[in-house]
Amino acid sequence: MKIRLLSTVICAAIVSTMVMGCSSGASAPATTAAAAAAPETVVKDTTAGDTEAAKADGAVDYSDVTVEIVAKGFQHDFWKAVKMGSEQAAEDLGLKSTNFVGPASESAVAEQIEQLNNAVNKAPSAICLAALDTQASLDAISNAQAANIPIVGFDSGVPDAPA
């Protein structure tokens, strides 16, 4: 129950960030092609003070929760906004950690599948996935389900995923 609620909250935070990021009238400064193409991994840890404050307020304790987020990449402002939103949601909820990864480009399906398999192998509390290729993702999704790891799909669904 706790993980399903957390997955729903994180998904809602990602969606709201996507909406706000896409509706922004300001444009971000241009980046170099090399910087935009480089894959990135970010691990964010929350502080003990944040977690203690949440406990004092009677909030649910998520300090032992880890979330792997496998996005479609970093090359667009949209994905940069998703990354920022997921980091903010993790901080607000007091998660132990989040790990946000994505391939160098939205055509790098094999790279994303490798990242998804790596996420499953880490046995996180939950995985958020924006699948580049829904069919190619099915085996990793099945492996996650076999390990009782909930997967929250965002940006693109996986219609043939096992229920």
Backbone as CSV, one residue per row, in Angstrom:
resi,resn,N_x,N_y,N_z,CA_x,CA_y,CA_z,C_x,C_y,C_z
1,MET,0.832,-1.192,0.000,0.000,0.000,0.000,0.870,1.247,0.000
2,LYS,1.876,1.263,0.856,2.758,2.419,0.979,3.477,2.693,-0.343
3,ILE,3.963,1.636,-1.007,4.692,1.793,-2.261,3.749,2.242,-3.373
4,ARG,2.527,1.726,-3.406,1.570,2.152,-4.433,1.242,3.641,-4.278
5,LEU,1.047,4.084,-3.047,0.778,5.495,-2.798,1.963,6.338,-3.227
6,LEU,3.148,5.907,-2.861,4.360,6.633,-3.237,4.500,6.692,-4.753
7,SER,4.286,5.574,-5.427,4.384,5.545,-6.882,3.402,6.518,-7.508
8,THR,2.193,6.566,-6.990,1.180,7.485,-7.497,1.587,8.931,-7.274
9,VAL,2.113,9.238,-6.104,2.543,10.607,-5.799,3.690,11.026,-6.707
10,ILE,4.667,10.143,-6.892,5.801,10.481,-7.757,5.332,10.675,-9.186
11,CYS,4.464,9.805,-9.653,3.941,9.936,-11.012,3.194,11.257,-11.171
12,ALA,2.388,11.616,-10.183,1.663,12.890,-10.236,2.631,14.061,-10.250
13,ALA,3.695,13.971,-9.470,4.696,15.045,-9.456,5.385,15.162,-10.806
14,ILE,5.691,14.035,-11.417,6.333,14.054,-12.732,5.398,14.660,-13.764
15,VAL,4.132,14.249,-13.754,3.168,14.780,-14.714,2.983,16.279,-14.522
16,SER,2.864,16.734,-13.274,2.685,18.174,-13.051,3.914,18.947,-13.490
17,THR,5.087,18.377,-13.299,6.309,19.033,-13.759,6.337,19.094,-15.275
18,MET,5.889,18.020,-15.925,5.865,18.014,-17.386,4.939,19.103,-17.900
19,VAL,3.775,19.224,-17.305,2.814,20.233,-17.737,3.376,21.627,-17.523
20,MET,3.931,21.873,-16.354,4.491,23.191,-16.065,5.712,23.467,-16.928
21,GLY,6.539,22.465,-17.154,7.729,22.640,-17.976,7.381,22.926,-19.421
22,CYS,6.346,22.298,-19.921,5.946,22.506,-21.307,5.210,23.820,-21.501
23,SER,4.595,24.358,-20.461,3.830,25.591,-20.608,4.660,26.833,-20.346
24,SER,5.916,26.665,-19.947,6.772,27.801,-19.645,7.077,28.584,-20.905
25,GLY,6.944,29.896,-20.841,7.226,30.746,-21.986,8.697,31.035,-22.144
26,ALA,9.479,30.921,-21.097,10.901,31.216,-21.170,11.639,30.033,-21.769
27,SER,12.675,30.332,-22.526,13.458,29.251,-23.091,14.770,29.140,-22.346
28,ALA,15.243,27.916,-22.228,16.505,27.667,-21.540,17.655,27.993,-22.472
29,PRO,18.816,28.362,-21.918,19.954,28.641,-22.767,20.365,27.397,-23.548
30,ALA,20.885,27.616,-24.748,21.301,26.513,-25.599,22.505,25.808,-24.987
31,THR,22.563,24.497,-25.188,23.698,23.734,-24.702,24.476,23.207,-25.893
32,THR,25.698,22.818,-25.659,26.493,22.258,-26.741,25.982,20.879,-27.081
33,ALA,26.243,20.447,-28.294,25.779,19.133,-28.727,26.402,18.033,-27.882
34,ALA,27.665,18.191,-27.519,28.330,17.167,-26.711,27.693,17.058,-25.336
35,ALA,27.369,18.188,-24.734,26.753,18.166,-23.406,25.351,17.588,-23.473
36,ALA,24.615,17.913,-24.532,23.247,17.419,-24.660,23.217,15.924,-24.927
37,ALA,24.236,15.397,-25.597,24.247,13.987,-25.961,24.792,13.095,-24.855
38,ALA,25.442,13.663,-23.864,26.068,12.857,-22.813,25.022,12.274,-21.881
39,PRO,25.069,10.948,-21.636,24.145,10.371,-20.669,24.493,10.864,-19.271
40,GLU,23.484,10.903,-18.430,23.684,11.466,-17.100,23.009,10.583,-16.072
41,THR,23.643,10.446,-14.940,23.062,9.743,-13.807,23.152,10.662,-12.608
42,VAL,22.042,10.823,-11.917,22.016,11.679,-10.742,21.456,10.871,-9.589
43,VAL,22.169,10.854,-8.485,21.675,10.212,-7.271,21.490,11.303,-6.247
44,LYS,20.298,11.404,-5.690,19.999,12.459,-4.737,19.584,11.822,-3.428
45,ASP,20.247,12.195,-2.355,19.903,11.714,-1.019,19.247,12.840,-0.238
46,THR,18.282,12.491,0.581,17.642,13.487,1.427,18.386,13.554,2.750
47,THR,18.135,14.605,3.479,18.805,14.765,4.764,17.963,14.164,5.875
48,ALA,18.623,13.799,6.942,17.916,13.226,8.090,16.960,14.241,8.698
49,GLY,17.320,15.528,8.642,16.463,16.572,9.202,15.120,16.651,8.498
50,ASP,15.135,16.491,7.164,13.892,16.509,6.401,12.990,15.359,6.826
51,THR,13.578,14.194,6.997,12.820,13.013,7.380,12.261,13.146,8.788
52,GLU,13.048,13.650,9.713,12.587,13.825,11.091,11.441,14.829,11.160
53,ALA,11.515,15.896,10.361,10.437,16.886,10.339,9.148,16.253,9.831
54,ALA,9.247,15.404,8.813,8.061,14.736,8.282,7.447,13.807,9.322
55,LYS,8.283,13.084,10.055,7.774,12.183,11.097,7.053,12.963,12.187
56,ALA,7.590,14.117,12.557,6.992,14.928,13.617,5.616,15.435,13.208
57,ASP,5.406,15.666,11.925,4.119,16.153,11.435,3.102,15.030,11.262
58,GLY,3.488,13.805,11.553,2.577,12.678,11.388,2.507,12.193,9.956
59,ALA,3.408,12.656,9.107,3.422,12.244,7.712,3.958,10.819,7.596
60,VAL,3.692,10.204,6.465,4.199,8.865,6.202,5.714,8.934,6.048
61,ASP,6.404,7.962,6.608,7.869,7.925,6.555,8.323,7.188,5.294
62,TYR,8.945,7.922,4.382,9.478,7.347,3.148,11.001,7.307,3.172
63,SER,11.606,7.433,4.335,13.061,7.547,4.416,13.802,6.282,3.995
64,ASP,13.100,5.167,3.870,13.745,3.938,3.412,13.415,3.622,1.955
65,VAL,12.743,4.527,1.261,12.285,4.298,-0.108,13.322,4.776,-1.120
66,THR,13.627,3.904,-2.085,14.503,4.266,-3.196,13.718,4.122,-4.496
67,VAL,13.918,5.062,-5.408,13.202,5.053,-6.678,14.200,5.202,-7.818
68,GLU,14.087,4.318,-8.792,14.863,4.409,-10.028,13.947,5.009,-11.089
69,ILE,14.424,6.032,-11.785,13.640,6.689,-12.829,14.391,6.520,-14.140
70,VAL,13.767,5.823,-15.091,14.377,5.579,-16.395,13.588,6.395,-17.416
71,ALA,14.190,7.510,-17.842,13.536,8.433,-18.766,13.971,8.144,-20.201
72,LYS,13.468,8.947,-21.113,13.829,8.792,-22.522,15.116,9.518,-22.878
73,GLY,15.659,10.292,-21.966,16.921,10.975,-22.238,17.001,12.300,-21.513
74,PHE,17.931,13.115,-21.952,18.178,14.428,-21.358,18.262,15.519,-22.411
75,GLN,18.055,15.192,-23.672,18.322,16.119,-24.755,17.289,17.234,-24.901
76,HIS,16.130,17.093,-24.346,15.080,18.107,-24.462,14.805,18.760,-23.108
77,ASP,14.341,19.994,-23.153,13.974,20.706,-21.926,12.906,19.945,-21.146
78,PHE,12.049,19.252,-21.867,10.999,18.459,-21.233,11.603,17.477,-20.229
79,TRP,12.620,16.717,-20.633,13.218,15.713,-19.754,14.013,16.355,-18.642
80,LYS,14.566,17.516,-18.909,15.259,18.251,-17.846,14.253,18.674,-16.772
81,ALA,13.053,19.076,-17.208,11.996,19.457,-16.261,11.509,18.239,-15.474
82,VAL,11.399,17.092,-16.141,10.991,15.865,-15.454,12.017,15.509,-14.384
83,LYS,13.290,15.616,-14.720,14.363,15.325,-13.765,14.268,16.250,-12.553
84,MET,14.108,17.546,-12.812,14.002,18.507,-11.709,12.780,18.221,-10.850
85,GLY,11.661,17.900,-11.483,10.439,17.596,-10.738,10.567,16.344,-9.891
86,SER,11.227,15.330,-10.427,11.400,14.097,-9.648,12.323,14.327,-8.458
87,GLU,13.355,15.149,-8.657,14.248,15.478,-7.540,13.500,16.256,-6.458
88,GLN,12.653,17.194,-6.883,11.893,17.983,-5.917,10.894,17.106,-5.170
89,ALA,10.219,16.208,-5.893,9.261,15.305,-5.244,9.969,14.406,-4.236
90,ALA,11.150,13.911,-4.599,11.914,13.059,-3.675,12.291,13.824,-2.420
91,GLU,12.701,15.066,-2.604,13.065,15.893,-1.450,11.841,16.187,-0.586
92,ASP,10.737,16.560,-1.226,9.514,16.882,-0.488,8.989,15.686,0.305
93,LEU,9.116,14.492,-0.269,8.605,13.289,0.384,9.597,12.673,1.358
94,GLY,10.840,13.104,1.306,11.857,12.553,2.198,12.323,11.167,1.806
95,LEU,12.403,10.904,0.498,12.868,9.600,0.043,14.339,9.399,0.382
96,LYS,14.726,8.153,0.531,16.135,7.840,0.778,16.978,8.275,-0.416
97,SER,16.546,7.895,-1.619,17.287,8.304,-2.809,16.453,8.117,-4.063
98,THR,16.838,8.865,-5.086,16.317,8.665,-6.433,17.517,8.580,-7.357
99,ASN,17.371,7.828,-8.416,18.412,7.707,-9.422,17.737,7.928,-10.765
100,PHE,18.071,9.008,-11.447,17.448,9.395,-12.707,18.426,9.114,-13.833
101,VAL,18.058,8.227,-14.748,18.911,7.896,-15.884,18.119,7.994,-17.172
102,GLY,18.847,8.116,-18.261,18.251,8.130,-19.580,19.337,7.950,-20.616
103,PRO,18.988,7.436,-21.787,19.983,7.223,-22.830,20.448,8.537,-23.456
104,ALA,21.514,8.445,-24.240,22.092,9.625,-24.882,21.153,10.227,-25.923
105,SER,20.283,9.416,-26.505,19.313,9.930,-27.472,18.050,9.083,-27.406
106,GLU,16.974,9.611,-27.956,15.698,8.897,-27.912,15.628,7.762,-28.928
107,SER,16.713,7.532,-29.656,16.766,6.380,-30.553,17.639,5.264,-29.974
108,ALA,18.210,5.480,-28.800,19.110,4.511,-28.160,18.317,3.528,-27.304
109,VAL,17.517,2.704,-27.950,16.644,1.768,-27.242,17.456,0.764,-26.426
110,ALA,18.502,0.201,-27.021,19.308,-0.800,-26.311,19.923,-0.214,-25.043
111,GLU,20.358,1.040,-25.113,20.932,1.693,-23.933,19.880,1.849,-22.838
112,GLN,18.653,2.236,-23.227,17.608,2.392,-22.220,17.228,1.046,-21.598
113,ILE,17.172,-0.002,-22.407,16.836,-1.325,-21.869,17.910,-1.773,-20.883
114,GLU,19.176,-1.497,-21.196,20.258,-1.815,-20.256,20.076,-1.037,-18.949
115,GLN,19.698,0.243,-19.053,19.459,1.055,-17.856,18.279,0.513,-17.058
116,LEU,17.241,0.071,-17.747,16.078,-0.499,-17.067,16.457,-1.801,-16.359
117,ASN,17.215,-2.655,-17.027,17.675,-3.897,-16.392,18.549,-3.605,-15.179
118,ASN,19.420,-2.606,-15.293,20.251,-2.212,-14.150,19.384,-1.724,-12.990
119,ALA,18.332,-0.973,-13.318,17.414,-0.485,-12.284,16.741,-1.654,-11.574
120,VAL,16.286,-2.634,-12.327,15.642,-3.811,-11.731,16.628,-4.548,-10.829
121,ASN,17.869,-4.679,-11.287,18.887,-5.398,-10.505,19.225,-4.708,-9.188
122,LYS,18.973,-3.403,-9.086,19.221,-2.674,-7.837,18.132,-2.930,-6.797
123,ALA,17.035,-3.547,-7.206,15.904,-3.858,-6.322,15.408,-2.627,-5.564
124,PRO,15.017,-1.566,-6.286,14.507,-0.372,-5.613,13.090,-0.600,-5.094
125,SER,12.579,0.390,-4.392,11.198,0.332,-3.912,10.214,0.463,-5.063
126,ALA,10.602,1.208,-6.106,9.755,1.410,-7.283,10.620,1.882,-8.443
127,ILE,10.094,1.693,-9.664,10.744,2.178,-10.880,9.728,3.005,-11.643
128,CYS,10.148,4.178,-12.114,9.342,4.998,-13.014,9.956,4.851,-14.400
129,LEU,9.145,4.573,-15.414,9.659,4.274,-16.747,8.921,5.050,-17.823
130,ALA,9.682,5.723,-18.674,9.168,6.311,-19.912,9.807,5.512,-21.035
131,ALA,9.134,4.483,-21.496,9.712,3.519,-22.433,9.877,4.098,-23.833
132,LEU,11.073,3.906,-24.396,11.314,4.273,-25.792,10.674,3.257,-26.726
133,ASP,10.778,1.996,-26.388,10.232,0.910,-27.202,9.460,-0.013,-26.266
134,THR,8.150,0.021,-26.398,7.317,-0.723,-25.452,7.548,-2.230,-25.541
135,GLN,7.735,-2.752,-26.731,7.958,-4.193,-26.871,9.301,-4.616,-26.286
136,ALA,10.332,-3.807,-26.501,11.670,-4.133,-25.993,11.721,-4.083,-24.470
137,SER,10.798,-3.382,-23.848,10.782,-3.223,-22.387,10.106,-4.376,-21.654
138,LEU,9.392,-5.217,-22.368,8.546,-6.224,-21.723,9.310,-7.200,-20.827
139,ASP,10.468,-7.689,-21.271,11.216,-8.646,-20.444,11.653,-8.021,-19.127
140,ALA,12.176,-6.796,-19.196,12.625,-6.117,-17.971,11.442,-5.841,-17.044
141,ILE,10.303,-5.479,-17.611,9.105,-5.239,-16.803,8.672,-6.537,-16.114
142,SER,8.711,-7.637,-16.844,8.368,-8.938,-16.248,9.323,-9.290,-15.117
143,ASN,10.616,-9.006,-15.320,11.604,-9.265,-14.264,11.323,-8.416,-13.028
144,ALA,10.930,-7.170,-13.236,10.594,-6.293,-12.109,9.381,-6.835,-11.361
145,GLN,8.381,-7.265,-12.101,7.194,-7.813,-11.455,7.519,-9.085,-10.679
146,ALA,8.382,-9.920,-11.234,8.773,-11.146,-10.534,9.499,-10.825,-9.229
147,ALA,10.172,-9.676,-9.198,10.881,-9.239,-7.992,10.007,-8.355,-7.103
148,ASN,8.709,-8.247,-7.425,7.758,-7.418,-6.670,8.153,-5.947,-6.627
149,ILE,8.698,-5.446,-7.733,9.054,-4.032,-7.848,7.971,-3.353,-8.682
150,PRO,7.215,-2.422,-8.096,6.196,-1.724,-8.879,6.844,-0.823,-9.931
151,ILE,6.225,-0.776,-11.108,6.694,0.107,-12.178,5.576,1.080,-12.503
152,VAL,5.924,2.371,-12.516,4.989,3.420,-12.895,5.406,3.908,-14.270
153,GLY,4.530,3.756,-15.248,4.813,4.250,-16.590,4.393,5.701,-16.696
154,PHE,5.235,6.508,-17.351,4.869,7.897,-17.601,5.343,8.294,-18.982
155,ASP,4.700,9.254,-19.571,4.953,9.760,-20.915,4.546,8.773,-21.999
156,SER,4.783,7.502,-21.807,4.365,6.497,-22.780,4.012,5.229,-22.023
157,GLY,2.919,4.650,-22.379,2.503,3.420,-21.717,3.151,2.210,-22.361
158,VAL,2.980,1.078,-21.744,3.439,-0.191,-22.295,2.209,-1.087,-22.349
159,PRO,1.454,-1.004,-23.468,0.152,-1.664,-23.527,0.190,-3.181,-23.355
160,ASP,1.268,-3.841,-23.745,1.326,-5.298,-23.632,2.026,-5.770,-22.364
161,ALA,2.267,-4.853,-21.438,2.956,-5.224,-20.196,2.081,-6.159,-19.376
162,PRO,2.714,-7.115,-18.701,1.926,-7.998,-17.836,1.280,-7.205,-16.706
163,ALA,0.069,-7.594,-16.355,-0.675,-6.864,-15.318,-0.263,-7.258,-13.937
